């Protein structure tokens, strides 16, 4: 599965929700005393809330919110781990 496939799963009207979730996750990660385990839950809750607010409550809308939150957290981790891998290879 490529990023194109994942992005095609998310309705284009929710790309701003995805970006907002990415930023929210970054802010929470850099907030002192905020537990890392809670970030995924807060981002997911906000994503679902935003998508339902934008398009109304429907199973598809809730699923879109879950996808936005999941892709935001996964995307952040992907970038973070890629940077770590590059830095580890430079040190070796």
For each residue, the residues with C-beta under 8 A, 3 or more apart:
1: 5 6
2: 5 6
3: 6 7
4: 7 8
5: 1 2 8 9
6: 1 2 3 9 10 71
7: 3 4 10
8: 4 5
9: 5 6 67
10: 6 7 14 15 18 64 67 68 71
11: 14 64
12: 15
13: 54 55
14: 10 11 17 18 50 51 54 64 65 68
15: 10 12 18 19
16: 19 20
17: 14 20 21 47 50 51 54 65 68
18: 10 14 15 21 22 47 68 71 72
19: 15 16 22 23
20: 16 17 23 24 46 50
21: 17 18 24 25 43 46 47 68 69 72 73
22: 18 19 25 26 72 75 76
23: 19 20 26 27
24: 20 21 27 28 42 43 46 72
25: 21 22 28 29 39 43 72 73 76
26: 22 23 29 30 76
27: 23 24 30 31
28: 24 25 31 34 38 39 42 43
29: 25 26 34 36 39 76
30: 26 27
31: 27 28 34
32:
33:
34: 28 29 31 38 39
35: 38 39
36: 29 39
37: 40 41
38: 28 34 35 41 42
39: 25 28 29 34 35 36 42 43 73
40: 37 43 44 69 73
41: 37 38 44 45
42: 24 28 38 39 45 46
43: 21 24 25 28 39 40 46 47 69 72 73
44: 40 41 47 48 65 66 69 70 73
45: 41 42 48 49 69
46: 20 21 24 42 43 49 50 69
47: 17 18 21 43 44 50 51 65 66 68 69 72
48: 44 45 51 52 62 65 66 69
49: 45 46 52 53 65
50: 14 17 20 46 47 53 54 65 68
51: 14 17 47 48 54 55 61 62 64 65 68
52: 48 49 55 56 57 61 62 65
53: 49 50
54: 13 14 17 50 51 61
55: 13 51 52 58 61 64
56: 52 61
57: 52 61 62
58: 55 61 62
59: 62 63
60: 63 64
61: 51 52 54 55 56 57 58 64 65
62: 48 51 52 57 58 59 65 66
63: 59 60 66 67
64: 10 11 14 51 55 60 61 67 68
65: 14 17 44 47 48 49 50 51 52 61 62 68 69
66: 44 47 48 62 63 69 70
67: 9 10 63 64 70 71
68: 10 14 17 18 21 47 50 51 64 65 71 72
69: 21 40 43 44 45 46 47 48 65 66 72 73
70: 44 66 67 73 74
71: 6 10 18 67 68 74 75
72: 18 21 22 24 25 43 47 68 69 75 76
73: 21 25 39 40 43 44 69 70 76 77
74: 70 71 77 78
75: 22 71 72 78 79
76: 22 25 26 29 72 73 79 80
77: 73 74 80 81
78: 74 75 81 82
79: 75 76 82 83
80: 76 77 83 84
81: 77 78 84 85
82: 78 79 85 86
83: 79 80 86 87
84: 80 81 87 88
85: 81 82 88 89
86: 82 83 89 90
87: 83 84 90 91
88: 84 85 91 92
89: 85 86 92
90: 86 87
91: 87 88
92: 88 89
